[in-house]
Amino acid sequence: MKSVNLQAYTVLVVEDDAMSYKFLEIVLSKKTGINIIWAIDGQQALEYCKIYKHIDLILTDLQLPIIDGTELIRQIKKSNPHIPIIVQSANSFCNEMEKCMKLGCDVYLTKPINSDILVKHVETLLLPVTSKTA
C-alpha cells in the first residue's frame, strides 16, 4: 500500500550494490510510486543528471566507484544547487555527515535504512508544506 503518491516525480538512485539498490527500488516504488533511475557509480550519475532534466531528487551512497559520493554531491550542487540530495551510508562518523551537509546534502541516513524514515524524507523534500490558513 502506498503511503504517498509521488508518481509525478523522479529519483536518481546512485548505488553500486545491486541488493541495496533493489531494496531501495522496492521501498520507493511500493510506498510512493516514484519513478526511479539507477546509476551504478558517480560518473554515470553525473552523466544522467545532464541527460535527464526531470530528476527531482538524488539518493546516493558515498562509497562509489569512479567518482565517490562526496565528489558527486560537490559537482551536482555546482551545476544544480536546488536539487535535493539524500545520502545513505554505512558510516555513521560525525565528520563524514558534517562534510556532506556542508557540501549541500539535505539528509544523511545511515544503513541499514529504515524504509519509513526514508519515505518520509523523500516526501518532505518533494512535497514541502504549503502555508496553512486558519
Contacts in CASP RR format, 6 or more apart in sequence:
PFRMAT RR
TARGET T0000
AUTHOR 0000-0000-0000
METHOD contacts of the structure
MODEL  1
MKSVNLQAYTVLVVEDDAMSYKFLEIVLSKKTGINIIWAIDGQQALEYCK
IYKHIDLILTDLQLPIIDGTELIRQIKKSNPHIPIIVQSANSFCNEMEKC
MKLGCDVYLTKPINSDILVKHVETLLLPVTSKTA
1 30 0 8 1.000
2 30 0 8 1.000
2 31 0 8 1.000
2 32 0 8 1.000
2 33 0 8 1.000
3 31 0 8 1.000
3 32 0 8 1.000
3 119 0 8 1.000
3 123 0 8 1.000
4 31 0 8 1.000
4 32 0 8 1.000
4 119 0 8 1.000
4 123 0 8 1.000
4 127 0 8 1.000
5 32 0 8 1.000
5 33 0 8 1.000
6 32 0 8 1.000
6 33 0 8 1.000
6 34 0 8 1.000
6 122 0 8 1.000
6 123 0 8 1.000
6 126 0 8 1.000
6 127 0 8 1.000
7 33 0 8 1.000
7 34 0 8 1.000
7 35 0 8 1.000
9 34 0 8 1.000
9 35 0 8 1.000
9 56 0 8 1.000
9 57 0 8 1.000
9 126 0 8 1.000
10 34 0 8 1.000
10 35 0 8 1.000
10 36 0 8 1.000
10 37 0 8 1.000
10 52 0 8 1.000
10 54 0 8 1.000
10 55 0 8 1.000
10 56 0 8 1.000
10 57 0 8 1.000
11 28 0 8 1.000
11 34 0 8 1.000
11 35 0 8 1.000
11 36 0 8 1.000
11 37 0 8 1.000
11 55 0 8 1.000
11 56 0 8 1.000
11 57 0 8 1.000
11 58 0 8 1.000
11 59 0 8 1.000
11 122 0 8 1.000
12 37 0 8 1.000
12 38 0 8 1.000
12 39 0 8 1.000
12 45 0 8 1.000
12 48 0 8 1.000
12 49 0 8 1.000
12 52 0 8 1.000
12 55 0 8 1.000
12 57 0 8 1.000
12 58 0 8 1.000
12 59 0 8 1.000
12 60 0 8 1.000
13 21 0 8 1.000
13 24 0 8 1.000
13 25 0 8 1.000
13 28 0 8 1.000
13 36 0 8 1.000
13 37 0 8 1.000
13 38 0 8 1.000
13 39 0 8 1.000
13 59 0 8 1.000
13 60 0 8 1.000
14 39 0 8 1.000
14 40 0 8 1.000
14 41 0 8 1.000
14 42 0 8 1.000
14 44 0 8 1.000
14 45 0 8 1.000
14 58 0 8 1.000
14 59 0 8 1.000
14 60 0 8 1.000
14 61 0 8 1.000
14 64 0 8 1.000
14 69 0 8 1.000
14 72 0 8 1.000
15 21 0 8 1.000
15 24 0 8 1.000
15 38 0 8 1.000
15 39 0 8 1.000
15 40 0 8 1.000
15 59 0 8 1.000
15 60 0 8 1.000
15 61 0 8 1.000
15 88 0 8 1.000
16 40 0 8 1.000
16 41 0 8 1.000
16 61 0 8 1.000
16 63 0 8 1.000
16 64 0 8 1.000
16 65 0 8 1.000
17 61 0 8 1.000
20 61 0 8 1.000
20 111 0 8 1.000
21 38 0 8 1.000
23 113 0 8 1.000
24 36 0 8 1.000
24 59 0 8 1.000
24 88 0 8 1.000
24 113 0 8 1.000
24 118 0 8 1.000
25 36 0 8 1.000
25 38 0 8 1.000
27 113 0 8 1.000
27 115 0 8 1.000
27 118 0 8 1.000
27 119 0 8 1.000
28 34 0 8 1.000
28 36 0 8 1.000
28 118 0 8 1.000
28 119 0 8 1.000
28 122 0 8 1.000
29 36 0 8 1.000
31 115 0 8 1.000
31 119 0 8 1.000
32 119 0 8 1.000
32 122 0 8 1.000
32 123 0 8 1.000
34 122 0 8 1.000
37 48 0 8 1.000
37 52 0 8 1.000
37 55 0 8 1.000
39 45 0 8 1.000
39 47 0 8 1.000
39 48 0 8 1.000
40 65 0 8 1.000
41 64 0 8 1.000
41 65 0 8 1.000
41 66 0 8 1.000
41 67 0 8 1.000
42 60 0 8 1.000
42 64 0 8 1.000
42 65 0 8 1.000
42 66 0 8 1.000
42 67 0 8 1.000
42 68 0 8 1.000
42 69 0 8 1.000
42 71 0 8 1.000
42 72 0 8 1.000
43 66 0 8 1.000
43 67 0 8 1.000
44 66 0 8 1.000
45 58 0 8 1.000
45 60 0 8 1.000
45 64 0 8 1.000
45 67 0 8 1.000
45 72 0 8 1.000
45 76 0 8 1.000
46 67 0 8 1.000
46 72 0 8 1.000
46 75 0 8 1.000
46 76 0 8 1.000
48 55 0 8 1.000
49 55 0 8 1.000
49 58 0 8 1.000
49 76 0 8 1.000
49 79 0 8 1.000
49 80 0 8 1.000
49 83 0 8 1.000
55 83 0 8 1.000
56 83 0 8 1.000
56 84 0 8 1.000
56 126 0 8 1.000
57 83 0 8 1.000
57 84 0 8 1.000
57 85 0 8 1.000
57 86 0 8 1.000
57 122 0 8 1.000
57 125 0 8 1.000
57 126 0 8 1.000
58 76 0 8 1.000
58 83 0 8 1.000
58 84 0 8 1.000
58 85 0 8 1.000
58 86 0 8 1.000
59 85 0 8 1.000
59 86 0 8 1.000
59 88 0 8 1.000
59 122 0 8 1.000
60 69 0 8 1.000
60 72 0 8 1.000
60 73 0 8 1.000
60 85 0 8 1.000
60 86 0 8 1.000
60 87 0 8 1.000
60 88 0 8 1.000
61 69 0 8 1.000
61 87 0 8 1.000
61 88 0 8 1.000
61 89 0 8 1.000
62 68 0 8 1.000
62 69 0 8 1.000
62 70 0 8 1.000
62 87 0 8 1.000
62 89 0 8 1.000
62 91 0 8 1.000
62 96 0 8 1.000
62 100 0 8 1.000
63 69 0 8 1.000
63 89 0 8 1.000
63 90 0 8 1.000
64 72 0 8 1.000
67 75 0 8 1.000
69 87 0 8 1.000
70 99 0 8 1.000
70 100 0 8 1.000
70 103 0 8 1.000
73 85 0 8 1.000
73 87 0 8 1.000
73 100 0 8 1.000
73 103 0 8 1.000
73 104 0 8 1.000
73 105 0 8 1.000
74 103 0 8 1.000
76 83 0 8 1.000
76 85 0 8 1.000
77 83 0 8 1.000
77 85 0 8 1.000
77 103 0 8 1.000
77 104 0 8 1.000
84 106 0 8 1.000
84 107 0 8 1.000
84 125 0 8 1.000
84 126 0 8 1.000
85 104 0 8 1.000
85 105 0 8 1.000
85 106 0 8 1.000
85 107 0 8 1.000
86 105 0 8 1.000
86 106 0 8 1.000
86 107 0 8 1.000
86 108 0 8 1.000
86 109 0 8 1.000
86 118 0 8 1.000
86 121 0 8 1.000
86 122 0 8 1.000
86 125 0 8 1.000
87 100 0 8 1.000
87 105 0 8 1.000
87 107 0 8 1.000
87 108 0 8 1.000
87 109 0 8 1.000
88 109 0 8 1.000
88 110 0 8 1.000
88 111 0 8 1.000
88 113 0 8 1.000
88 118 0 8 1.000
89 96 0 8 1.000
89 108 0 8 1.000
89 109 0 8 1.000
89 110 0 8 1.000
89 111 0 8 1.000
90 110 0 8 1.000
90 111 0 8 1.000
91 110 0 8 1.000
92 110 0 8 1.000
97 108 0 8 1.000
100 108 0 8 1.000
101 108 0 8 1.000
106 121 0 8 1.000
106 125 0 8 1.000
107 121 0 8 1.000
107 125 0 8 1.000
109 117 0 8 1.000
109 118 0 8 1.000
109 121 0 8 1.000
END
